[in-house]
Amino acid sequence: MRLLLTTAQGIEDVASREVERILAEVGIEGKIRKRPLGVEGRLELEVGEAYYTDEKGRKRPLSVATLLNERSRTLHRVMLEVGMGEVGGLEDIETLVQKLPVEKYVKATESFAVRAERLGEHDFTSIDVARVVGKVIVEKTKALVNLDHPAVIFRAELVGRSFFLGVDTTGDHSLHRRPWRVYDHPAHLKASIANALIELAEPDGGPFIDPFCGSGTIPIELALRGYTGEIICLEKFKKHLLGAKMNAISAGIIDRINFILGDATKLSEYVKSVDFAVSNLPYGLKIGRRSAIPKLYMDFFAELAKVLEKRGVFITTEKGAIEKAIGENGFRIIHHRLIGHGGLMVHTYVIE
């Protein structure tokens, strides 16, 4: 069996390691291929039949797709792979889908829908892709189309010339949309990326702070992972801090986080020492005036130098400003990567 897994661009390696850990916990081995057909944000997982032993000692089949949907913190979608290939246009998509065993996944008595996404330059729309794929599925299976409440969701993705078709086991809402989120910061971080940043920080139980915590995504996700050390959520604006508390209540971990109303450029006034600092820094539309960013970063990292004992992880679009602030305040960059977030490729820095 092959599964198509989606995640944020730039964290495929982190997601791959997480999938390997989840499988290992139940004694399953799988082969993971990152970026199939060269497409970022995609993984292909090949696994054999999996089983578990129930409370009565009986051997039962185990759904790997369900396992990943329930346990992954970095994936967006889990799909049963129907097929993939390089295409030049709608005719190629139709020809490819005609060759795929779509009849294995939907019966004539069931309803289905095709959810299509398209990235790149094409002379047709995602609606056209869905129409072509749906037409072939109807011809091959005689199943009924139901766009609102389908029994089976086929997901067709076209990225440049790379085409993927899968059966979506996740549903219409991506896994990164956490059910605990009742308050949205205007520029909140995807939970999948928050977990990738946590993985890059490698926190080991020491005090942890998000100095620009916004609606609390990073601290909440860390608490939900069972982190036993102190978790601090520092936020300058009362509205967002209250929103973060609402989210923490919704997540059931309000007692695991220390919420502080305060300015990150005066960090040493609130904390004397922390081992780890992870944050989605203000940038672009989040701060309003881009000209204010260099001073903000310089002031913040000067304060961070007074309290940080081990490692920090930060993301921003402002490469020049952050690198100058990092260097002039005595930190060194031990890792850098680009991560896709909110339609942008943001710079991610791990510092010590």
Buried (B, 14 or more C-beta within 10 A) or exposed (E): BBBBBBBBBBBBBBBBEBBBEBBEEEEBEBEBBBBBBEBBBBBBBEBEEBEBEEEEEEEEEBBBBEBBBEBBBBBBBBBBBBBBBEBEBBEBBBEBBEEBEBEEBBBEEBBBBBBBBBEEEBEBEBEBBBBBBBBBBBEBBEBBBEEEEBBBBBBBBBBBBBBBBBBBBBEEEBBBEBEBBEBEBEBBBBBBBBBBBBBBBEBEEBBBBBBBBBBBBBBBBBBBEEBEBBBBBBBBEEEBBBBBBBBBEBBEBBEBBBBBBBBBBEBEEBBEEBBBBBBBBBBBEBBEEEEEBBEBBBBBBBBBBEBBEBBBBBBBBBEEBBBBBBEEBEBEEEEEBBBBBBEEBBBBBBBE
